[in-house]
Amino acid sequence: MLTSEMIDSVTQRQITAQDQWGSFTFTNVSRKANVEYRNRTIQGTDGNYVVSVGVVRMKYLPIITSITSRATATIHMDDLITIDGVDHRILKLCRAKSLHQTYFIEVYIA
């Protein structure tokens, strides 16, 4: 995916901590992306099939499983993607390769 194809601006709401009641605190990070709205049936991380309303393609970010001592340039399944003021839950994260042999990340959103 070329940088010129990333014409949309999204906000990744990164989880920074979890309090004693299970609520998350977030940090907002602005990212350039390519947003494609199209309903798709995908298999989620729990194995169930769910409907995704769109896919967000961004420059490659390492997928992490623990939020302790995380860097800004990472992504976690519990992060939120904000597009035009609407928060979208992440259903699936995929690492993909473009025709130009560069890696990017596909984020399927609810």
C-alpha positions as CSV (number, residue, x, y, z in Angstrom):
1,M,0.0,0.0,0.0
2,L,1.4,3.3,-1.0
3,T,1.4,6.4,1.2
4,S,-0.5,8.2,-1.5
5,E,-3.4,5.8,-1.1
6,M,-3.8,6.7,2.5
7,I,-6.2,9.6,2.0
8,D,-8.3,9.3,5.2
9,S,-7.4,10.4,8.7
10,V,-8.4,8.1,11.6
11,T,-7.7,8.2,15.4
12,Q,-6.4,5.1,17.1
13,R,-7.6,5.2,20.7
14,Q,-4.8,3.2,22.4
15,I,-5.5,1.5,25.7
16,T,-2.9,2.8,28.3
17,A,-4.2,1.3,31.5
18,Q,-7.1,-0.6,33.2
19,D,-8.5,0.4,36.5
20,Q,-9.7,-1.8,39.4
21,W,-13.3,-1.8,37.9
22,G,-12.2,-3.0,34.5
23,S,-12.6,0.4,32.7
24,F,-9.9,1.4,30.2
25,T,-8.1,4.7,29.8
26,F,-7.1,5.8,26.3
27,T,-4.5,7.9,24.5
28,N,-5.5,9.3,21.1
29,V,-3.0,8.8,18.2
30,S,-3.8,10.3,14.8
31,R,-3.0,8.1,11.8
32,K,-3.2,8.3,8.0
33,A,-5.2,5.4,6.6
34,N,-7.4,4.0,3.8
35,V,-10.9,3.3,4.9
36,E,-13.2,1.0,2.9
37,Y,-16.8,0.6,4.0
38,R,-18.1,-2.8,2.9
39,N,-19.9,-5.5,4.8
40,R,-17.9,-8.7,5.1
41,T,-18.3,-11.9,7.1
42,I,-15.1,-12.7,8.8
43,Q,-14.0,-15.1,11.4
44,G,-13.1,-13.3,14.6
45,T,-10.3,-14.1,17.1
46,D,-12.7,-16.3,19.1
47,G,-13.6,-18.4,16.1
48,N,-17.1,-17.1,15.6
49,Y,-18.2,-15.5,12.4
50,V,-19.1,-11.8,12.6
51,V,-20.0,-9.1,10.2
52,S,-17.5,-6.3,9.7
53,V,-18.7,-3.0,8.4
54,G,-15.3,-2.0,7.0
55,V,-11.6,-2.3,6.8
56,V,-9.0,0.3,7.7
57,R,-5.6,-0.1,6.1
58,M,-2.6,1.6,7.8
59,K,1.1,1.4,7.7
60,Y,2.4,-1.7,9.5
61,L,2.1,-1.6,13.3
62,P,3.3,-4.4,15.6
63,I,0.3,-6.3,17.1
64,I,0.8,-6.6,20.9
65,T,-1.0,-8.8,23.4
66,S,-0.1,-6.9,26.6
67,I,-0.7,-3.2,27.3
68,T,2.0,-2.9,29.9
69,S,4.8,-0.6,28.7
70,R,3.5,-0.3,25.2
71,A,5.0,2.0,22.5
72,T,3.0,4.5,20.5
73,A,3.5,2.7,17.2
74,T,1.7,-0.5,18.3
75,I,-1.9,-1.8,18.0
76,H,-3.9,-4.0,20.4
77,M,-7.3,-5.8,19.9
78,D,-8.9,-3.7,22.6
79,D,-8.0,-0.4,21.0
80,L,-10.7,1.6,19.3
81,I,-10.6,3.2,15.8
82,T,-12.4,6.6,15.6
83,I,-13.6,7.7,12.2
84,D,-15.5,11.0,11.9
85,G,-16.2,11.0,15.6
86,V,-17.6,7.5,15.8
87,D,-15.7,4.8,17.8
88,H,-15.4,1.4,16.1
89,R,-14.4,-1.8,17.9
90,I,-11.6,-3.9,16.3
91,L,-12.8,-7.3,15.2
92,K,-9.7,-8.7,13.6
93,L,-6.1,-7.6,12.9
94,C,-4.3,-8.9,9.8
95,R,-0.8,-8.3,8.5
96,A,-0.8,-8.0,4.8
97,K,1.7,-7.5,2.0
98,S,1.1,-5.1,-1.0
99,L,2.3,-5.5,-4.5
100,H,5.2,-3.2,-3.7
101,Q,6.5,-5.8,-1.2
102,T,5.7,-3.6,1.8
103,Y,3.7,-4.6,4.8
104,F,0.7,-2.9,6.1
105,I,-2.0,-3.8,8.6
106,E,-5.7,-4.4,7.9
107,V,-8.0,-3.6,10.8
108,Y,-11.5,-5.0,10.4
109,I,-14.0,-2.9,12.4
110,A,-17.5,-3.3,13.8
